[in-house]
Amino acid sequence: MGQIHQIVGASVIIYKDKQVLLQQRKDNKCWAYHGGHVEIGEIVEEAAKRELFEETGLTANSLELFGVFSGSKLHHIYPDGNEVYIIDVVFLCNDFSGAPVFQVDECLGLQWFEYDSLPENLSPPIIPALKKFIEDSDYQSPAGG
């Protein structure tokens, strides 16, 4: 107890038609994109695909590396008391298949949000990457599709 850990996360921001798919986490009731920690020896991209499928039922047909986010803004104390600094390897995906079905063990629900109407209660560790994604016009879908 009282230890601080540094973990590597693999995350996926799913987007289409100027909307992003977020999940409401069961542990802190906040909204977040999809991801989790990379297992020992696991390929980061495979971890991202695994976490996405486990949490949403969606299969990433292709992923694009968006960025690596770290530092004090990704310091987080979970409701169970675990304290971590997260190194989050974030991928983007707008090429996916399957029907969204949330994992009841970890999520309260899944919902598509317009870029300009994100929920107020975002999970703190995802804010830097999600804000950068929304602000980056390269990822804005063209009008009509």
Phi, psi and omega in degrees: 000149180085358179277147175253133181246152170249128182234155175257126178251154174235121187230159180226128170261113179269129181215154173193147174047047179058032175229152177235139179270122178239157176245144174268117183289143179285326187289321182238004179063011181265161179269143183206161168282187195255136179169181180186187184279151179277126179290156178304126177080357182279143174287131187303315180297321178293324177297319179298314179297319180297311181298317179301312181296315181299321187272337186231345187079001181268145176255125176280113177285328173208148179236147175238127179295124180263316181171170176245123184244134184203180176101192188296332179290344178255018171282134184211139172247115181286159180305334180277001177097349178295131181246127185221153163252124185258133166256107188255116175268110189254129177250155174250148179211120170236013177238091185220164179222163181106174178250132181297125175220120184277154179277112187295338179291328186244341189236149173264341180172167175238144179206142173276135178235138172295147180305324184267008178220054177289153179294154179293320187269071174279144177294124189310317183294342183269349187300312182302314182290318182294319178297317179297318179300311183296321182285341185275106185295343179299336184257007176285126179294141177295155180305135178082007175151000000 
